[in-house]
Amino acid sequence: MTLPAQRHGTDPGGELAEPGFWQQPPAHRLAAFARLRAAEGPVFVPEGSGRGHWALVRHAQVQEASRLPKVFASAPGVTTPEPARWVRALFGDSMVNLDGPDHAQLRKIVQRAFTPRLLAAAEEDIHAVAARIVDDVLAEQPDEFVSAVASRLPLEVICNMMGIPEHYRAEIADRVNHASENIGVERGLASRLRMPGRGLRALARMQRMVAGIGRERRKHPTDDLISALVCANVDGQALGARQLGAFFSLLMVAGVETTRNAITHGLSLLTDHPDQRDLLLSDFEKYADGAVDEMIRHSTPIIQFRRTVAAEHTMDGHVFRPGDKVVLYYASANRDEAVFPDPDAFVITRSPNPHLGFGGGGPHFCLGAHLARVEMKALFRELLTRPVGLRAVGLPDLAGSNFDNRVRSLRFAFERP
């Protein structure tokens, strides 16, 4: 990997490498990204031992890298740190970590399984689940939003769509929490030594569980996504046990976590901006789609993904060479002043709103983007249009992750007439 000629303490990207940076208030981090966007070209972020990555922080940079997969490769992994070889060998490669024909073939199998009939049934189910969750909230009146509302919707929707039996679901929810609780979070030495296997054990148990369901569905198919995936015949191929397990883990850890965080940030944003909430309530169907996209832009559930340079390429005056590491900072790209006027404002009528909350385009654009939008719109329709409204209380308890904008908890209350 090529390194900058000078990397002393004046590095503009050095702040991103500091362990405490991601525990700083959001405004501090956003100001740092604004300074990086003002730099002449990509900025180097040291990671210790002579290693590091180039930060792509502008909207155009992230889009360019996303749409050139032969130059900016997802393999060997998009997370920081990259998955170890033995982890990849044990669990299989997730779709987000694949390139070229391997990625295209796997994505084709998955896309074919999402038939119009299955998607229509999923959308109908989303509305029913959203209504049931809000019914429960009004009856039980809990005070913590993530567990009572935001986590439930995507988990139940995905489990219903996949065909996961009810008796597995509580355990799956627990495994998802264990698998994702420390992703991108800076921990002390004792914790790193004690906890690294916990998330992997959770993934292993979850994958064994879904592999067993897959074996049963091959023998006795039903009208669900697992059956469609394991019985597919795309160029003579269907998903094997490891591929099914890797895809299910991606759905649960990525799909559930990202949607729950976007929903939670959404309630907080509407509470902090009552004028935008009032506008949304004035004509929900007119403004809901824009509100959902602005929630996603403003919160950016996935902060960053990593790429490895596979071929020489020049961007903004900088020459990337094979082996260089780059990081696509979606959280910065979604605040790019060149694309979003007054980028820190929350404006549900923002148009156009070409946010990169589902990726920067190209072959890795999020497969679940449509369903995530449907889930958020359905839930906020139920939350905001019932006679008793809800509001966030205090600030979200953020995890301080450098990977996703994760909310551990958010207190909420009922609005009284």
C-alpha positions as CSV (number, residue, x, y, z in Angstrom):
1,M,0.0,0.0,0.0
2,T,1.3,3.4,-0.8
3,L,1.7,5.8,2.1
4,P,1.8,9.6,2.1
5,A,5.2,11.1,2.1
6,Q,4.7,12.7,5.5
7,R,2.5,11.3,8.2
8,H,3.4,13.2,11.3
9,G,1.0,14.6,13.9
10,T,-0.4,17.1,11.5
11,D,-2.3,14.4,9.6
12,P,-5.8,15.8,8.9
13,G,-7.2,12.3,9.1
14,G,-5.5,11.4,12.3
15,E,-8.5,12.2,14.4
16,L,-10.5,9.4,12.9
17,A,-7.8,7.0,14.1
18,E,-8.1,8.0,17.7
19,P,-9.9,5.5,19.9
20,G,-12.1,8.1,21.5
21,F,-13.2,9.8,18.3
22,W,-16.3,7.6,17.9
23,Q,-17.4,8.2,21.5
24,Q,-17.5,12.0,20.8
25,P,-20.9,13.7,20.4
26,P,-22.3,13.5,16.8
27,A,-21.7,17.2,16.2
28,H,-17.9,16.8,16.9
29,R,-17.6,13.9,14.4
30,L,-19.6,15.7,11.7
31,A,-17.4,18.8,12.1
32,A,-14.3,16.6,11.6
33,F,-15.8,15.1,8.4
34,A,-16.6,18.6,7.2
35,R,-12.9,19.5,7.6
36,L,-11.9,16.4,5.6
37,R,-14.3,17.2,2.8
38,A,-12.6,20.6,2.5
39,A,-9.2,18.9,1.9
40,E,-7.9,18.8,-1.7
41,G,-8.2,15.1,-2.1
42,P,-8.5,11.8,-0.2
43,V,-7.0,12.0,3.2
44,F,-4.9,9.3,4.8
45,V,-6.0,7.8,8.2
46,P,-3.2,6.0,10.1
47,E,-4.1,2.7,11.8
48,G,-0.8,1.9,13.5
49,S,2.2,-0.2,12.5
50,G,2.6,1.7,9.2
51,R,-0.9,0.7,8.1
52,G,-3.9,2.8,7.4
53,H,-6.6,3.7,4.8
54,W,-7.6,6.6,2.6
55,A,-10.8,8.3,3.6
56,L,-13.4,8.9,0.9
57,V,-15.6,11.5,2.5
58,R,-17.3,13.3,-0.4
59,H,-20.5,12.2,-2.1
60,A,-18.9,12.0,-5.5
61,Q,-15.9,10.0,-4.2
62,V,-18.1,7.4,-2.5
63,Q,-20.3,7.1,-5.6
64,E,-17.3,6.7,-7.9
65,A,-15.7,4.0,-5.7
66,S,-19.0,2.1,-5.3
67,R,-19.5,2.0,-9.1
68,L,-16.0,0.7,-9.9
69,P,-16.0,-2.7,-8.2
70,K,-13.1,-4.0,-10.4
71,V,-11.0,-1.2,-8.9
72,F,-12.4,-0.9,-5.4
73,A,-12.9,-4.5,-4.4
74,S,-15.0,-5.7,-1.4
75,A,-12.8,-8.8,-0.9
76,P,-11.4,-9.7,1.5
77,G,-13.9,-7.8,3.6
78,V,-15.8,-4.5,4.0
79,T,-15.6,-4.3,7.8
80,T,-12.9,-2.9,10.0
81,P,-11.0,-5.0,10.9
82,E,-11.3,-7.3,7.9
83,P,-12.6,-10.8,8.7
84,A,-9.8,-13.3,9.4
85,R,-9.3,-16.1,6.9
86,W,-10.3,-18.8,9.4
87,V,-13.6,-16.9,10.1
88,R,-14.3,-16.7,6.3
89,A,-13.5,-20.4,6.0
90,L,-15.7,-21.4,8.9
91,F,-18.7,-19.2,8.1
92,G,-18.4,-18.7,4.4
93,D,-18.2,-15.3,2.6
94,S,-21.1,-12.9,3.0
95,M,-22.4,-11.4,-0.1
96,V,-21.1,-8.0,0.9
97,N,-17.5,-9.4,0.9
98,L,-17.7,-10.9,-2.6
99,D,-16.8,-9.5,-6.0
100,G,-17.2,-10.4,-9.7
101,P,-18.9,-13.6,-10.8
102,D,-19.2,-15.0,-7.3
103,H,-21.1,-12.0,-6.1
104,A,-23.2,-11.8,-9.2
105,Q,-24.2,-15.5,-9.0
106,L,-25.2,-15.3,-5.4
107,R,-27.1,-12.0,-5.8
108,K,-28.9,-13.5,-8.8
109,I,-30.1,-16.5,-6.8
110,V,-31.3,-14.2,-4.0
111,Q,-33.0,-11.7,-6.4
112,R,-34.8,-14.5,-8.1
113,A,-36.1,-15.8,-4.8
114,F,-37.7,-12.4,-4.1
115,T,-40.7,-13.1,-6.4
116,P,-43.5,-10.5,-6.8
117,R,-45.8,-12.8,-4.9
118,L,-43.3,-13.0,-2.0
119,L,-42.7,-9.3,-1.9
120,A,-46.5,-8.5,-2.0
121,A,-47.0,-10.9,0.9
122,A,-44.1,-9.3,2.8
123,E,-45.6,-5.8,2.3
124,E,-49.0,-6.9,3.6
125,D,-47.3,-8.5,6.6
126,I,-45.3,-5.4,7.4
127,H,-48.5,-3.3,7.8
128,A,-50.0,-6.0,10.1
129,V,-46.9,-6.3,12.2
130,A,-46.6,-2.5,12.6
131,A,-50.2,-2.2,13.7
132,R,-49.8,-5.1,16.2
133,I,-46.6,-3.6,17.7
134,V,-48.3,-0.2,18.2
135,D,-51.3,-2.0,19.7
136,D,-49.0,-3.7,22.2
137,V,-47.3,-0.4,23.0
138,L,-50.5,1.4,23.7
139,A,-51.7,-1.5,25.9
140,E,-48.5,-2.0,27.8
141,Q,-47.1,1.5,27.8
142,P,-43.3,0.6,28.0
143,D,-40.8,3.4,28.2
144,E,-37.8,2.1,26.1
145,F,-38.3,2.4,22.4
146,V,-35.6,0.2,20.9
147,S,-36.7,-3.0,22.5
148,A,-40.4,-2.3,22.5
149,V,-40.8,-1.0,19.0
150,A,-37.7,-0.4,16.7
151,S,-36.2,-3.9,17.1
152,R,-39.4,-5.8,16.9
153,L,-40.6,-4.7,13.4
154,P,-37.6,-5.7,11.3
155,L,-37.0,-8.9,13.3
156,E,-40.6,-10.1,13.0
157,V,-40.8,-9.1,9.3
158,I,-37.6,-10.9,8.3
159,C,-38.5,-14.0,10.4
160,N,-42.0,-14.1,8.8
161,M,-40.6,-13.7,5.3
162,M,-37.9,-16.3,5.8
163,G,-40.3,-18.8,7.4
164,I,-38.5,-19.0,10.8
165,P,-40.7,-21.0,13.3
166,E,-41.9,-19.1,16.3
167,H,-40.0,-21.2,18.8
168,Y,-36.7,-20.1,17.4
169,R,-37.3,-16.4,17.3
170,A,-36.4,-15.3,20.9
171,E,-33.1,-17.1,20.6
172,I,-32.4,-15.5,17.2
173,A,-33.1,-12.1,18.7
174,D,-30.6,-12.8,21.5
175,R,-28.0,-14.1,19.0
176,V,-28.3,-11.0,16.8
177,N,-27.7,-8.8,19.8
178,H,-24.6,-10.8,20.9
179,A,-23.3,-10.9,17.3
180,S,-23.5,-7.1,16.8
181,E,-23.1,-5.5,20.2
182,N,-19.3,-4.9,19.8
183,I,-19.0,-4.3,16.1
184,G,-16.9,-1.2,15.6
185,V,-16.9,-0.3,19.4
186,E,-13.6,0.5,21.0
187,R,-13.1,-1.8,24.1
188,G,-10.4,-2.2,26.7
189,L,-7.8,-5.0,26.5
190,A,-9.6,-7.2,29.1
191,S,-12.8,-7.0,27.2
192,R,-11.2,-7.7,23.8
193,L,-9.6,-10.8,25.3
194,R,-12.7,-12.0,26.9
195,M,-15.4,-11.2,24.3
196,P,-14.1,-11.9,20.8
197,G,-15.6,-15.3,20.6
198,R,-19.0,-14.3,21.9
199,G,-20.2,-12.7,18.7
200,L,-18.8,-15.6,16.6
201,R,-20.5,-18.2,18.8
202,A,-23.7,-16.4,18.4
203,L,-23.3,-16.3,14.6
204,A,-22.4,-20.0,14.5
205,R,-25.5,-21.0,16.5
206,M,-27.7,-18.9,14.3
207,Q,-26.2,-20.3,11.2
208,R,-26.6,-23.9,12.4
209,M,-30.2,-23.2,13.3
210,V,-31.1,-21.8,9.8
211,A,-29.1,-24.6,8.1
212,G,-31.3,-27.1,9.9
213,I,-34.4,-25.3,8.7
214,G,-33.0,-25.2,5.2
215,R,-32.4,-29.0,5.2
216,E,-36.1,-29.5,6.2
217,R,-37.3,-27.1,3.5
218,R,-35.4,-28.9,0.8
219,K,-37.4,-32.0,1.6
220,H,-40.7,-30.2,2.3
221,P,-40.8,-26.8,0.7
222,T,-43.2,-24.1,1.9
223,D,-44.2,-20.7,0.7
224,D,-41.3,-18.7,2.3
225,L,-37.9,-17.3,1.4
226,I,-35.8,-20.1,2.8
227,S,-37.6,-22.6,0.6
228,A,-37.2,-20.3,-2.4
229,L,-33.4,-20.0,-1.7
230,V,-32.6,-23.6,-1.1
231,C,-34.8,-24.9,-3.9
232,A,-33.8,-22.3,-6.5
233,N,-32.5,-23.4,-9.8
234,V,-30.5,-20.4,-11.2
235,D,-28.1,-21.8,-13.7
236,G,-28.4,-25.1,-11.9
237,Q,-27.6,-23.6,-8.5
238,A,-29.3,-23.0,-5.2
239,L,-27.9,-21.8,-1.8
240,G,-26.0,-24.4,0.1
241,A,-26.0,-24.6,3.9
242,R,-23.1,-22.2,4.4
243,Q,-24.4,-19.7,1.8
244,L,-27.8,-19.8,3.4
245,G,-26.3,-19.3,6.9
246,A,-24.1,-16.4,5.6
247,F,-27.1,-14.7,3.9
248,F,-29.3,-15.1,7.0
249,S,-26.7,-13.6,9.2
250,L,-26.4,-10.7,6.8
251,L,-30.2,-10.2,6.8
252,M,-30.4,-10.4,10.6
253,V,-27.3,-8.4,11.6
254,A,-27.5,-5.9,8.8
255,G,-31.2,-5.8,7.9
256,V,-32.5,-5.8,11.5
257,E,-29.8,-3.5,13.0
258,T,-29.9,-0.9,10.3
259,T,-33.7,-0.6,10.1
260,R,-34.1,-0.5,13.9
261,N,-31.5,2.3,14.2
262,A,-33.1,4.3,11.4
263,I,-36.5,4.0,13.1
264,T,-35.1,5.0,16.4
265,H,-33.2,8.0,15.0
266,G,-36.4,8.9,13.1
267,L,-38.5,9.2,16.3
268,S,-35.7,11.3,17.9
269,L,-35.5,13.6,14.8
270,L,-39.3,14.1,14.7
271,T,-39.3,15.0,18.4
272,D,-36.4,17.4,18.0
273,H,-38.0,19.1,15.0
274,P,-41.7,19.5,15.8
275,D,-42.3,21.7,12.7
276,Q,-41.3,18.8,10.5
277,R,-43.4,16.4,12.5
278,D,-46.4,18.7,12.2
279,L,-45.8,19.0,8.4
280,L,-45.7,15.2,8.1
281,L,-48.9,14.8,10.1
282,S,-50.6,17.4,7.9
283,D,-50.6,15.0,5.0
284,F,-48.9,11.8,5.9
285,E,-49.2,10.1,2.5
286,K,-47.8,13.2,0.8
287,Y,-44.8,13.6,2.9
288,A,-44.0,10.2,4.3
289,D,-41.6,9.0,1.6
290,G,-39.6,12.1,1.8
291,A,-39.5,11.9,5.6
292,V,-38.2,8.3,5.5
293,D,-35.4,9.2,3.1
294,E,-34.4,12.2,5.2
295,M,-34.3,10.1,8.3
296,I,-32.0,7.7,6.6
297,R,-29.8,10.5,5.2
298,H,-29.6,12.3,8.5
299,S,-28.9,9.2,10.6
300,T,-26.9,7.2,8.0
301,P,-27.3,3.8,9.8
302,I,-24.1,2.3,8.2
303,I,-21.3,4.8,8.8
304,Q,-18.6,3.2,6.6
305,F,-17.6,0.2,4.5
306,R,-14.1,-0.7,3.5
307,R,-12.6,-1.5,0.0
308,T,-9.3,-2.8,-1.2
309,V,-7.8,-1.3,-4.4
310,A,-7.3,-3.9,-7.1
311,A,-6.1,-1.7,-10.0
312,E,-4.4,1.6,-10.3
313,H,-6.9,4.5,-10.3
314,T,-6.8,8.3,-10.0
315,M,-9.4,10.2,-8.1
316,D,-9.3,13.9,-7.2
317,G,-5.6,14.1,-8.1
318,H,-4.6,11.1,-6.0
319,V,-3.3,7.8,-7.5
320,F,-4.5,4.7,-5.8
321,R,-2.4,1.6,-6.3
322,P,-3.2,-2.1,-5.8
323,G,-3.2,-3.1,-2.2
324,D,-4.3,0.3,-0.9
325,K,-7.1,0.4,1.6
326,V,-9.9,2.9,1.3
327,V,-13.0,3.5,3.4
328,L,-16.2,4.8,2.1
329,Y,-17.6,7.2,4.8
330,Y,-21.3,7.3,4.0
331,A,-21.9,9.4,7.1
332,S,-19.8,12.1,5.6
333,A,-21.1,11.8,2.0
334,N,-24.6,12.3,3.3
335,R,-23.6,15.7,4.7
336,D,-21.7,16.8,1.6
337,E,-22.5,20.5,1.2
338,A,-21.9,20.2,-2.6
339,V,-25.0,17.9,-2.8
340,F,-27.2,18.8,0.2
341,P,-27.8,22.5,0.9
342,D,-27.8,23.1,4.7
343,P,-26.8,19.4,5.2
344,D,-27.2,19.3,9.0
345,A,-30.8,20.4,8.8
346,F,-33.6,17.8,9.0
347,V,-36.0,18.7,6.1
348,I,-38.6,16.1,5.1
349,T,-39.3,18.0,1.8
350,R,-35.6,17.9,0.7
351,S,-35.6,17.3,-3.0
352,P,-33.7,15.9,-4.6
353,N,-32.3,13.7,-1.8
354,P,-29.7,11.4,-3.4
355,H,-28.5,10.1,-0.1
356,L,-26.2,7.1,0.1
357,G,-27.8,5.4,3.1
358,F,-28.3,2.2,1.0
359,G,-24.9,2.5,-0.6
360,G,-23.4,4.5,-3.5
361,G,-24.8,2.4,-6.3
362,G,-23.1,-0.3,-8.2
363,P,-23.5,-4.1,-7.7
364,H,-23.6,-3.8,-3.8
365,F,-26.6,-1.5,-3.6
366,C,-28.7,-2.7,-0.7
367,L,-31.1,-5.5,-1.7
368,G,-33.4,-4.6,1.2
369,A,-33.8,-0.9,0.4
370,H,-37.4,-1.1,-0.7
371,L,-38.5,-3.3,2.2
372,A,-36.7,-1.0,4.7
373,R,-38.6,2.0,3.4
374,V,-41.9,0.2,3.5
375,E,-41.2,-0.9,7.1
376,M,-40.4,2.6,8.3
377,K,-43.3,4.2,6.5
378,A,-45.8,1.6,7.9
379,L,-44.5,2.0,11.5
380,F,-44.5,5.8,11.5
381,R,-48.0,5.8,10.1
382,E,-49.1,3.8,13.1
383,L,-47.0,5.7,15.6
384,L,-48.0,9.1,14.5
385,T,-51.7,8.8,13.5
386,R,-53.1,7.0,16.5
387,P,-55.0,9.3,19.0
388,V,-52.1,9.1,21.5
389,G,-48.8,10.2,19.9
390,L,-45.3,9.3,21.0
391,R,-42.2,11.4,21.6
392,A,-38.6,10.7,22.4
393,V,-37.4,11.6,25.9
394,G,-33.8,12.8,26.1
395,L,-31.0,11.8,23.7
396,P,-30.5,8.4,22.2
397,D,-27.9,6.3,24.0
398,L,-25.4,5.7,21.1
399,A,-23.0,2.8,21.1
400,G,-20.0,4.8,19.8
401,S,-19.3,2.4,16.9
402,N,-17.2,3.4,13.9
403,F,-19.3,1.0,11.8
404,D,-22.9,1.8,12.4
405,N,-24.9,4.6,14.0
406,R,-26.2,2.2,16.6
407,V,-28.7,3.2,19.3
408,R,-28.6,1.1,22.5
409,S,-31.7,2.6,24.0
410,L,-34.1,5.6,23.7
411,R,-36.6,6.5,26.3
412,F,-40.0,7.6,25.0
413,A,-43.3,8.8,26.4
414,F,-46.9,9.2,25.4
415,E,-48.1,12.6,24.5
416,R,-51.1,13.6,26.6
417,P,-53.9,15.8,25.3
